[in-house]
């Protein structure tokens, strides 16, 4: 082939390329306004972004995907939900972490699980979000004080699911109180008197000795003990003593609380086997009319009432929170303001570009339209809007089956994500929600939330069992004060002293 022929073919290809480039450039120019109007992220032409989320399942069955498909459509994503039953979530989470098979987004179910992963976070195995969150309109709305409670060495690695800072108070049989001329207790002495009267004064008027005051369960935290302990002024897990942080059980107020429970147990004002009673059995006592006071989350009143009125249509409950201790002050222990946390492992999310796409999904999730869908379902099918609040449909099984599991992936809270608050046709349940906010005026914070102790992360649960056992044994009369103090010394010798040292090193440094 002659050089001129070769030159001619090259010229032909160049001309064709220039024509094609011009056509593409013209098309791009015609569609430019539309592209400029879109937010940063995937365009529809690129198709939905695919990634996986691991979350804990609180319902018996994996939900139908109707709600998920709606969420995917609004966010232009293809999300694979890995639902793990809540009762073995931590085991599955740890296995996935150990085998390097975590998905792109991983929910941690509580603060203790988060602490367990702190070493991995500090080892740079999860993405640091500190500088990225501010780039997203909705993620940047997350409450600063709650975000601060999740920081590790000053940096942010998680997105949080908001929780009321304190739901604690009492649910009690108001009809029994009315029968005996009692008002809601405002002091620990009045609380004691209600427990006594509900046991000894025939509150149901049937002439039988078949009731007792307080129903409790084998849980020193979410049962009655910690809430009553906060009324007595006990610190929230840790407090300052002689200028240093010290665990709650070395404070006089903790001992006063044990004495209080020992008294009501000896007098039969509480279920005698409460240290081994399950939550189901605890709740059954108040639902079936055997006990009159439930100490814990006031929000439980809704489900308790729904079951109880099927047994006794005439019963009445009420809720109350403000109970002052011997010093005349009311305090209630608080959580750090979050429940579930979501993190992004570098083993699954390999580039910052991928991370930003996933963060874009959670940013869209924090819009009212998408969050209402995730939390309440499809309007008209799963809930109705009444007076600006969401009221689930009467078909509770439908809501449980198709919607409730997706509530576990909420990011933020109504104040930051704009979703509807719940509407309640039961006034006492609505009152409990109002008292959550009232509790925020009297919170007892845990000063160790932003601190880290390696010994606590490794051995905290085992060491706490020493104190839990000793507390129950003291209440049941199986240990005296010397025996309890011996248990505290045992806690210290097995690692507790190290925890005290490690927490105080960070506390003084901050």
Buried (B, 14 or more C-beta within 10 A) or exposed (E): EEEEEEEEEEEEEEEEEEEEEEEEEEEEEEEEEEEEEEEEBBEEEEEBBEBBBBBBBBBEEEBEEBBBEBBBEBBBBEBEBBBBEBEEBBEBBEEBBEEEEBBBBBBBBBBEBBBBBBBBBBEEBBBBBEEBBEBBEBBEBBBEEBBBBBBBEEEBBBBBBBBBBBBBBBBBBBBBBEBBEBEBBEBBEBBBBBBBBBBBBBBBEEEEEEBBBBBBBBBBEBBBBBBBBBBBBBBBBBBEBEEEBBBBBBBEBBBBBBEBBBBBBEBBBBBEEBBEBEBEBBBBBBBEBBBBBBBBBBBBBBEBBEEBBEEEEEBBBBBBBBBBBBEEEBBBBBBBBBBBBBBBBBBBBEEEEBBBBBBBBBBBBBBEEBBBBBBBBBEEBBBBBEEEBBBBBEEEEBBBBBBBBBBBBBBBBBEBBBBBEBBBEBEBBBBBBEBBEEBEEBBBBBBBBBBBBEBBBBBBEEBBEBBBBBBBBBBBEEBEEEEBBEBBEBBBEBBBEBBBEBBBEBBEEE
